[in-house]
Structure formats: structure tokens, C-alpha cells
Amino acid sequence: MRYSSANHSSVSSSSNPQVGGRRRVMIWLIVVLLFSIWAIITFFTQAVSMAEQNKVLAQKEKERQAADASHKQLQYEVNRLQDPEYIGEMARSKYGLYLPEETPIISGDE
């Protein structure tokens, strides 16, 4: 009887490595599949997040360009206000102020 039981255990251990190998391959495939699914999901969520951030960045860039243009315009006005001739021109045209030696010429259109 011992011979048959030893024979039986040797038969089961010879088929066991094939089952164990298949099991390891299946576990490896499941791990690779889960990792691939995680990587794909992460890729797409990051792609959506980057697209949203690019939209915000483009909007902020437009706002910055508008602010830069406004700043340049204001800087130009400040520089013009440093010029005494421009100040005199503004005083004459907007407020009707003239230097004492100037004689204003008033046309009939005004």
C-alpha cells in the first residue's frame, strides 16, 4: 500500500507544477491588467485636468495682455502729462484757460 500511496503523491506533484504555473501566469496577467487600467484612467483624468488648466491659462494670458495694454496706455498718458506744452493744450481746449499774453481766437463753430 505504501507503494501505491507514494505513487499517487508523485503523480499529483507532477501535475501540480502545471497548475501552479498557470495560476502564477493568471495572477501576473490580472496584476498587469489592473495596472494597465489604472494607468489609462490616470492618463485620461490628467489629460482632462490639463485641458481645463490650459483654458484657464489662456484666459489669464488674455487678461494679462489687456492689463499690459492698459498699463502702456496709462504710462503714455503719464509721460504726456509731464510735458508742459501738452498741459497748456489741455488747459486751453478743455477748460478755456489761456496765458496772459495769449489772445484766444473763438470761431463761430463752438
C-alpha positions as CSV (number, residue, x, y, z in Angstrom):
1,M,0.0,0.0,0.0
2,R,2.8,2.3,0.6
3,Y,3.9,2.0,-2.9
4,S,0.6,3.0,-4.3
5,S,0.3,6.0,-2.0
6,A,3.8,7.1,-2.9
7,N,3.0,6.6,-6.5
8,H,-0.2,8.6,-6.1
9,S,1.7,11.6,-4.4
10,S,4.3,11.6,-7.2
11,V,1.6,11.7,-9.8
12,S,-0.2,14.6,-8.1
13,S,3.1,16.5,-7.6
14,S,4.0,16.2,-11.3
15,S,0.7,17.7,-12.4
16,N,0.8,20.3,-9.6
17,P,3.6,22.4,-11.2
18,Q,1.5,22.9,-14.3
19,V,-1.5,24.1,-12.2
20,G,0.8,26.3,-10.1
21,G,2.4,27.8,-13.3
22,R,-1.0,28.5,-14.8
23,R,-2.1,30.1,-11.5
24,R,1.1,32.3,-11.4
25,V,0.5,33.4,-15.1
26,M,-3.1,34.2,-14.4
27,I,-2.2,36.2,-11.3
28,W,0.5,38.0,-13.3
29,L,-2.0,38.8,-16.1
30,I,-4.5,40.1,-13.6
31,V,-1.9,42.4,-12.0
32,V,-0.8,43.7,-15.4
33,L,-4.4,44.2,-16.4
34,L,-5.2,46.1,-13.2
35,F,-2.0,48.2,-13.6
36,S,-2.9,49.0,-17.3
37,I,-6.5,50.0,-16.3
38,W,-5.1,52.3,-13.5
39,A,-2.6,53.8,-15.9
40,I,-5.2,54.5,-18.6
41,I,-7.6,56.1,-16.1
42,T,-4.8,58.2,-14.6
43,F,-3.8,59.3,-18.1
44,F,-7.3,60.4,-19.1
45,T,-8.0,62.2,-15.9
46,Q,-4.7,64.1,-16.1
47,A,-5.4,64.9,-19.8
48,V,-8.8,66.4,-18.8
49,S,-7.2,68.3,-15.9
50,M,-4.5,69.7,-18.2
51,A,-7.1,70.8,-20.8
52,E,-9.0,72.7,-18.1
53,Q,-5.8,74.3,-16.8
54,N,-4.8,75.3,-20.4
55,K,-8.2,77.0,-20.8
56,V,-7.7,78.9,-17.6
57,L,-4.1,79.8,-18.6
58,A,-5.3,81.1,-22.0
59,Q,-7.9,83.2,-20.3
60,K,-5.3,84.6,-17.7
61,E,-2.9,85.3,-20.6
62,K,-5.6,87.4,-22.4
63,E,-6.3,89.2,-19.1
64,R,-2.6,89.9,-18.7
65,Q,-2.3,91.2,-22.3
66,A,-5.2,93.5,-21.7
67,A,-3.7,94.7,-18.5
68,D,-0.3,95.3,-20.2
69,A,-2.0,97.3,-23.0
70,S,-3.9,99.4,-20.4
71,H,-0.6,99.9,-18.4
72,K,1.1,101.1,-21.6
73,Q,-1.7,103.5,-22.4
74,L,-1.6,104.9,-18.9
75,Q,2.1,105.2,-18.9
76,Y,1.9,107.1,-22.2
77,E,-0.7,109.4,-20.6
78,V,1.6,110.0,-17.6
79,N,4.5,110.8,-19.9
80,R,2.4,113.2,-21.9
81,L,1.3,114.9,-18.6
82,Q,5.0,115.6,-17.9
83,D,5.1,117.8,-21.0
84,P,4.3,121.5,-20.2
85,E,3.0,122.0,-23.8
86,Y,0.5,119.2,-23.5
87,I,-0.7,120.6,-20.2
88,G,-1.2,124.0,-21.8
89,E,-3.0,122.5,-24.7
90,M,-5.3,120.6,-22.3
91,A,-6.0,123.8,-20.3
92,R,-6.9,125.7,-23.4
93,S,-9.1,123.1,-25.0
94,K,-10.9,121.6,-22.0
95,Y,-11.0,124.5,-19.5
96,G,-10.7,127.6,-21.7
97,L,-7.6,128.8,-19.8
98,Y,-5.0,130.9,-21.6
99,L,-1.7,132.5,-20.7
100,P,-1.9,136.3,-20.0
101,E,-0.1,137.2,-23.3
102,E,-2.3,134.9,-25.4
103,T,-5.3,136.1,-27.3
104,P,-7.9,133.4,-27.8
105,I,-9.5,133.1,-31.2
106,I,-13.1,132.0,-30.9
107,S,-14.6,130.6,-34.0
108,G,-18.4,130.6,-34.7
109,D,-18.5,126.8,-34.7
110,E,-18.0,126.4,-31.0
